[in-house]
């Protein structure tokens, strides 16, 4: 590699440092890539979500909705792993300036424990967001043990989700490769997960009950030094039974139906 005028010296030194870090990390034949940030650390992302929803209720014709949303996400680390949990505040902003805030908790093993909404408008304003869009590092979080390229692991997390309560997040992950991207030593992880959905939403006209499951395949590139996500992409497919329940006191019968949801998303670090 030439160190001539074709590339600024600081960039070359940064690249060499990343290669050295990757070499040290893999010196024993493996690497640890658990999410372990310092309190106060902030990460900025652009999140693009494209969703297609097909809904059929009662004897009505099926309705199709197609939507693409671009969000700006700010992740701020509130509590370090040394205190027991890693707690991260996730703020998602629409182009119009609307903000929804989540708090994400990870346990001592850096596995997802809970995602909670603490403020902001209802979920409908932000489209069909899932774990991969809110906090991509948790979509197939590796174990804290030393991993080698090609290693696999099981995902089996009991967690709390917004508007739902307890759920079991299951699947499998795989460390695809180790590389250097934009001067950072990174690990690429692929995962396939399934999340059950059992949600009841109160409306003025009654209640909406949603039951089913959502399967997601994702690829995540994480910084080896602290586990932060550099970029991610995911494909989700969900099939749900839908029930529209009348308000208390009404003699109207419930309306049952079915909803099929497909979501494609990308997450890119910009700061």
C-alpha positions in Angstrom: 0.0 0.0 0.0 1.4 3.4 -1.0 1.5 6.2 1.6 1.9 8.8 -1.2 -0.3 11.8 -1.9 -3.3 9.6 -2.9 -4.5 9.3 0.7 -4.3 11.7 3.6 -1.9 10.4 6.3 -4.5 10.7 9.2 -6.8 8.4 7.3 -4.0 5.9 6.7 -3.1 5.9 10.4 -6.7 5.4 11.3 -7.0 2.5 9.0 -3.8 0.9 10.3 -5.1 1.4 13.9 -8.3 -0.4 13.0 -6.5 -3.3 11.4 -4.2 -3.5 14.5 -7.3 -3.5 16.8 -8.9 -6.3 14.7 -5.6 -8.2 14.8 -5.4 -7.9 18.6 -9.1 -8.7 19.1 -8.7 -11.9 17.0 -5.2 -12.7 18.3 -6.6 -15.6 20.4 -8.6 -16.8 17.4 -11.8 -15.1 18.2 -13.5 -11.8 19.2 -16.0 -10.5 21.8 -18.6 -8.1 20.3 -21.1 -7.5 23.2 -22.6 -4.0 23.4 -20.5 -2.3 26.1 -20.7 1.5 25.7 -19.7 4.3 28.1 -22.4 6.3 29.9 -23.2 9.5 27.9 -22.1 8.0 24.6 -24.4 9.1 21.7 -25.0 7.4 18.3 -26.8 9.0 15.4 -28.6 6.9 12.7 -30.9 7.2 9.7 -33.6 4.6 9.7 -35.6 3.8 6.5 -38.7 1.7 6.9 -40.9 0.4 4.0 -44.0 -1.4 5.1 -46.8 -3.2 3.2 -50.0 -4.1 5.1 -52.9 -6.2 3.8 -56.0 -6.2 6.1 -59.2 -8.1 5.6 -62.1 -7.5 8.1 -65.4 -9.4 8.1 -66.9 -9.6 4.7 -65.3 -6.4 3.5 -62.8 -6.3 0.6 -59.1 -6.5 1.6 -57.3 -3.2 2.0 -53.7 -2.7 1.0 -51.5 0.0 2.5 -47.9 0.8 1.3 -45.7 3.3 3.1 -42.1 4.4 3.4 -40.8 6.4 6.3 -37.4 7.9 6.9 -36.5 8.5 10.6 -33.6 10.1 12.4 -32.6 8.1 15.5 -30.4 9.3 18.4 -29.2 6.6 20.9 -27.9 8.0 24.2 -26.4 5.6 26.8 -27.9 6.4 30.2 -26.4 3.6 32.3 -23.3 1.5 31.9 -22.9 -2.2 32.2 -21.0 -1.9 35.4 -24.3 -0.8 37.1 -25.9 -4.1 36.1 -28.0 -3.0 33.1 -27.2 -1.1 29.9 -30.0 1.5 29.5 -30.2 3.4 26.3 -32.6 6.2 25.4 -33.7 6.0 21.7 -35.3 9.1 20.2 -36.9 8.6 16.7 -37.8 11.8 14.8 -39.9 12.1 11.6 -39.0 14.6 8.9 -41.9 16.7 10.2 -40.3 17.0 13.6 -42.5 14.5 15.6 -40.5 12.6 18.2 -41.2 9.3 19.9 -38.9 8.2 22.8 -38.1 4.6 23.9 -36.0 3.3 26.7 -34.1 0.0 25.9 -32.7 -2.2 28.7 -30.1 -4.9 28.2 -29.1 -7.3 31.0 -25.6 -8.2 32.3 -25.1 -10.4 29.3 -26.0 -7.6 26.9 -29.2 -9.4 25.9 -32.4 -7.5 25.3 -34.6 -7.2 28.5 -37.2 -4.5 27.6 -38.3 -1.8 25.2 -40.6 0.8 26.8 -42.3 3.9 25.4 -41.8 6.8 27.8 -43.2 9.7 25.7 -44.4 10.6 22.3 -47.3 10.0 20.0 -49.0 6.6 19.4 -47.1 3.9 17.4 -49.3 4.5 14.3 -47.6 7.8 13.7 -44.3 6.0 13.2 -45.4 3.1 11.0 -44.7 -0.5 11.8 -41.6 -0.4 14.0 -40.1 -3.6 15.4 -37.1 -4.5 17.5 -34.8 -4.2 14.4 -35.9 -0.6 13.7 -35.9 0.6 17.4 -32.6 -1.0 18.5 -30.9 -3.1 15.8 -28.1 -4.3 18.2 -30.7 -6.4 20.0 -32.1 -8.1 16.9 -29.6 -10.9 17.1 -27.3 -9.9 20.0 -24.3 -12.3 20.2 -23.3 -13.9 23.5 -20.5 -12.4 25.5 -18.2 -15.3 25.0 -15.3 -15.3 22.4 -16.7 -16.0 18.9 -15.1 -17.1 15.7 -16.3 -16.5 12.1 -19.0 -19.1 11.4 -20.0 -19.5 15.1 -23.7 -19.7 15.8 -25.8 -19.2 18.9 -29.4 -19.5 20.1 -31.5 -16.4 20.9 -34.1 -16.9 23.7 -34.9 -13.7 25.5 -37.9 -12.9 27.7 -38.7 -9.2 27.3 -41.2 -6.5 27.7 -42.5 -4.5 24.7 -44.5 -1.3 24.2 -48.3 -1.8 24.3 -47.9 -5.6 24.8 -46.2 -6.7 28.0 -44.1 -9.9 28.4 -43.0 -11.8 25.2 -40.5 -14.4 24.2 -38.0 -13.4 21.5 -36.5 -16.6 20.0 -34.2 -17.5 17.1 -30.6 -18.1 16.0 -27.6 -15.9 15.2 -24.3 -16.4 13.3 -21.1 -14.4 13.1 -20.5 -14.1 9.4 -17.2 -12.3 9.2 -14.7 -9.8 10.7 -13.6 -6.9 8.6 -12.6 -3.2 8.6 -15.2 -0.7 7.4 -14.7 3.1 7.3 -11.6 2.7 9.5 -13.4 0.6 12.2 -12.9 -3.0 13.0 -16.3 -4.6 12.7 -18.2 -7.9 12.9 -21.1 -8.9 10.7 -23.9 -10.8 12.3 -26.9 -12.5 10.7 -29.9 -13.6 12.7 -33.4 -15.1 12.2 -35.9 -14.5 15.0 -39.6 -14.9 15.8 -41.6 -12.7 18.0 -45.1 -13.5 19.2 -47.6 -10.6 19.2 -50.6 -10.3 21.6 -51.7 -6.7 21.7 -54.9 -5.0 22.8 -55.4 -1.3 21.9 -58.2 0.9 23.3 -60.1 3.1 20.8 -63.1 5.3 21.2 -65.1 2.8 19.1 -64.0 -0.2 21.2 -60.9 -2.3 21.2 -58.5 -3.8 18.6 -57.0 -7.2 19.5 -54.0 -8.4 17.5 -52.6 -12.0 17.9 -50.0 -13.7 15.8 -46.2 -13.7 15.2 -43.6 -11.9 13.2 -40.5 -13.5 11.7 -37.4 -11.4 11.0 -34.1 -12.0 9.1 -31.5 -9.3 9.8 -27.8 -8.5 9.0 -26.0 -6.2 11.4 -22.5 -4.7 11.2 -21.2 -3.9 14.7 -18.1 -2.1 15.9 -15.7 -4.6 17.6 -14.6 -2.1 20.2 -17.9 -1.4 21.9 -20.6 -3.4 20.0 -22.2 -0.3 18.5 -24.1 -0.8 15.2 -22.6 0.7 12.1 -25.4 -0.4 9.7 -28.2 -3.0 9.6 -30.9 -4.3 7.3 -33.9 -6.5 8.0 -36.9 -8.2 6.4 -39.9 -9.0 8.6 -43.1 -11.0 7.8 -46.0 -11.1 10.2 -49.4 -12.8 10.0 -52.0 -11.8 12.6 -55.6 -12.5 13.6 -57.5 -9.2 14.2 -60.6 -8.7 16.3 -62.5 -5.4 16.5 -64.5 -5.5 19.8 -67.4 -3.1 20.4 -67.3 -0.6 23.3 -68.8 -1.7 26.7 -72.7 -1.7 26.6 -72.9 -2.1 22.8 -74.8 -5.0 21.4 -72.8 -4.9 18.1 -71.0 -8.2 17.3 -67.2 -8.3 17.2 -65.6 -8.2 13.7 -62.8 -10.7 13.0 -60.2 -10.6 10.3 -56.6 -11.1 9.3 -53.6 -8.8 8.7 -50.4 -9.6 6.8 -47.5 -7.3 7.4 -44.2 -7.1 5.5 -41.5 -4.6 6.6 -38.1 -3.9 5.0 -35.8 -1.6 6.9 -32.2 -0.2 6.8 -30.3 1.5 9.6 -27.1 3.5 8.8 -24.9 5.2 11.4 -24.2 8.9 10.6 -22.6 10.1 13.8 
